């Protein structure tokens, strides 16, 4: 088993470890501090920032908070560093996300802003990192060591993001971590047929709402682990022009929970891809009737947990494509796990 696949199979345990931490005294302490801070009335909005997978998580976190009536937004740390430092006003609570805690731009933003640590919440997998040292409140993930393209740290970061959102809204998000872990194990036991992707030159990923982080992460995995060009667009953005790219056998991956407010639109997009001669791939918790395409099923779950389960078959797809193409997924040729320069 190559290292990337090994880390994929470690995810059920990572989910349980992270859930146990977040519900422990050590995990509840920073969450309680953050909730008290927000309800103090000193802050009027939340700004999330990060790079790569962490930025994707921050974007979905901001959307989740906005949907709960909490003013929140997300800016890529590299863009924030050079083009948006003024947005971090005194009434802004900053959530900095970095799995390693060492991402250059994310750390540099905190150093440049020079804001009081009490206004900074870190979500990280590395307690001894520079990010943790610069932050007044540290919410940890317990993914364990990860050397390849983000898998464990991606799903556990979303667990931490859900816990943060619960602390801010005052409505802790309760779920059965064992059932979630078992759901991941079930997906890992399934056979993912990657043969239709063997010779494709490009993959398009689409999703809407908080599920868009899954599309973004999947495109990143394709480019990083497979060196295969890919794109992530919201379903609406894809329909507004790029739909014209659809050609025979072109794969378009549509990711949507069956109870999402935009499930109908997502399924319609998948059917249109088929109608135009492309190859639709639907990742969902329920199989639609008379669907002409590839269907990757995930177990029944709450909407907010869907991103954790939906990414798993796509991780396996990356491994399957790599095997078909005779490459080892996740080997870094031009960079590394942690980006330390701009």
N, C-alpha and C positions, 0 to 999 in steps of 0.2 A: 504494500500500500504506500503510495507516494505521500510526501508530507502534507500537500494541500488536501487530499482526500482524508488523511488521518485527522486533520484539524476539523474538517467537516463532521466527522463521526464523533468528535469530542463535544459537540454542541449540546446534546441532551444534558450532559453533566454540567456544562457551563451555565445553562439556564437554571438548574437547580441550585448551584452554588451562589449565583447572583441573587436569586429570589431569597435564599436563606440569609444572605448578608443584608439585603434591603429591609427585611423584616426583623433583623436583630437590633439590639440596642445600638451597636456601632453604626448601623445603617440608618436607623430612625433618628439619630441625633442630628446629622446635617440636614435631613429632610424637615425635621421640626424647626430648626433654625431658619431655614429658607421660608417655610410657611409663616413663621412669626414675623420675619423681615418684610415679606410682601404685605401682610395685613397691618403693618405699622403705619401705612399710608405715606411712607417716604418715597415710594416708587410708583410710577404711573404706567410703566411699560417694561417689557422683557425683551432683550436682544440676545439671540443665540448666534454663535459663530463657530467656525471650524473649517477644516479642509477635507476634501475627498469624502470618504464614508461618513466622517463626523459632521460635515456640512449637510449631507443628505439627512442625517438624523435630526440635526438642528432645524432644518426646514420643515420636516414633518411635525416636530415638536411645536414650532411656532404656529403652524396651521391648527394643530390640535388645541392649543391654548386659545387661539382666536375663536375657534368654534365653541369654546366654553365661556366666551365673554371676557377673556383676559387679553388686553392689548399686547401683542407679541409679533416679532418679525425676526428674520434671519438674514445675515449678510456673510458671504464667504470671507474668511479671515484675511486672505490676500487682498481682496478688494477693500475691505474695511481698513486695512493697514495703510493703504495709499490714497483712498478716495472717500472714506467715510468716517474718519475718527471723530468728527464733531457730533455724530449721532449718539455717542456714549455720554449723554448728559448725566447730571447728578441724579435725575429722577429715573434712571435706567438701571435695571438689574441685569448684569451681563452673565450669560451662561456660555462658558467656553468648553467645547467638547474636543477631546483628543485622546484616542485610545492609548497612544504611547506617552502622552503628556509632554512630548518633545517636538511636535510639529512646528517648524520654524515660524510660520506666519502667525499661528495662534499664540505662541509664547511671545512673539515680538509685539503683537497687539497689546497684550497686558503690560509689557515693559514700557511701551511707548505711551499708553494711556496714563500710566502711573496713578491709577485710581485706588482708593482704599480697598484692601482685600475683602472687607465685609460686603462689598458690592459685587463680588465675583464668585460665581458658583462653577466649579469644575466638575465635569463628568469624564472620568478617565479610568483606565485599567491599571494605571501605574501610580501607586501612592507616593513613591519617592521621586516623582518627576518634577521638572521645573514648573509645569503648569500647576501641580498640586501646591507647590511652595508659594506661588503667587496668588493663590485663591484662599478666600476666607472660609469657604464651605466646599468640601470635597465629597462628591457622591461617586463611589467606586463601583466598577463592574468586576466580576470575578471570573473572567474568561480564561485565566491561566495564560501561559506563554503562547504567543502566536507569532510565527515567523513568515507566514505566507500572506497572500491576499486576504483581506479581512473577511472572516466568517464568524467565528465565535464573538469577536469584539463588536461586530455589527449588530447581531441580535441582542447581545447583553446591553449594549448602549441604548437600544430601544426600551429594554426593561427599565433601565435607570431613568430614561426620559419620561416614561409613564409614571414612575414613582415621583419624579420632580413635578410633573403636571398635577398629580394628586395632592401633593403638598401645597401647591400654589392655589388650587381651587378649593382646598379644604375637603375634597371628596376622594380619599385614597382609592386607588384602583385595585380591587381585590380579584385575584384569579387563582386557579389551581395550578401551581407550578409543576406538579407531578404529571397532570394531564397534558400540560404544554410540552413537557419533556417527552412523554410517551408519543405525542403527536409527531414530534420531530423524528423519533425512532421509527415510527410507522412509515413516514416518507422515505427515510433512509433505507428501508427494507424493500422499497419499490424499484422496479426496473425502468430506467429512463432511456427511451430510445433516441439516440442522438444521430442516427443515420441520415435523417433528412437534412442535417446541418453540415454534413461531411465536407461539401465543396462550396458552401455559400461564402460570398466575399464580404457580407455585411449582415448584421442583425439589428432590427429596430425593436426597442422595448417601449411600451406605453403603459401608463397607469394614471389614476387620478387620486386626489386627496392625499391622505397620509401614506397610501400605498405607493406614491410616486418615488419614495426613497428606495423601494424595491427595484423599480425600473432603473433608477440611477445607479444603484449598486450593481445591478446585473450588467449594465453597459460597461461599468468600470471593470468588473471581473473579466468580461470578454476582451477588453483592450489590454488589461494588465496581465491576466493569467494566460490568455490565449494569443495575445498580439493580433486579435481579430477586430477590425473596425466595427464599432457599434454606436448607437445613439439612444438617448432616453428623452422622450417627449411626453408631455401630458396628452391624453387622448384627444383633447380639444385642439391642441397645437398641431398634432399629427394630421388631423382632419383638415386643418386650415392650410393646405398646400402640400406638405410632404406626402399625403396620401397619393399624390400623382406618381410617386416613385414605385408604387406597387406593381410588380411584374411577376410573371410565372415563377413559382417556387420561392419568391422572396419571403423570408420569415419575419413575421410581425408578432411579437409576444405581447399579449394583453393581460394585465394583472388586475383582478378585481374580485372583491368579496361579493357574494350573491346579495347581501343586504346593504351594500354601499348605496348612498344616494344617487350615484352615477353608474350603477350596475347595468341598467338598461342601455345607456349610451355606450358603455364599454363593449357589451355583447354585440350591439349593432355595428360597432367598428370592426370587431372580429369577423362578423358575417360579411361585411363589405369587403374586407381584405380577401376573403374566400371568393366572393362574387367577381372581384377584379383579377382573379388568377393568382393571388399571392398565397402564402402558407400561414394561416393564422394559428397561433399557439395560445391557448387560454389557460391561465393559472387561476384556479378558483376553488371554492369549497363545495360547489355543486355543479354537476354536469348539466349543461343546457340541453333541451330537446333538439334533435336533428342538427347537431353541430358538425360541420364539415371542416375538420382540422385536427390538430393535436391538442389533447386535454391533459393537463397536469393537475391532479387532484390533491388538495390538502384537507386534513380533517376539519370537521365542523368546529368553528371557534368564534369568539367575540371579534367584532370589527377591529378593536384596538390591538389584538394579538395577531391579526392576519399578516402584518409585515414580517413577523418572526417566522411563521410557517411558510409563507409564500416564497421566501428567498431560497428555501432548502432545495426544492426540485431544480431550481435554476443553477444552484451550485453544482448539483449532480450533472446537470446538462453540460456545464463547462467541462467537468471531468470527462464526460462521454465524448464530447467533441475533441478534446485533447487526445484521448485514446484513439479515436478514429483517424486523427491526423498524425499520430505517431510523435506527439510532443509531451513534455512533462509540464503540466500547468503550474503557474505560479513562480517560475524561475524569473528572477529580475535580471535583465540584461543591461539596462542603462541607469538604473536607480537602485532603490532599496526599500525595505519595509517602512522606514522612517525617512521623511524628506527633511533634510537639515539645512538646505540652502534654498534661495528663492530663484 
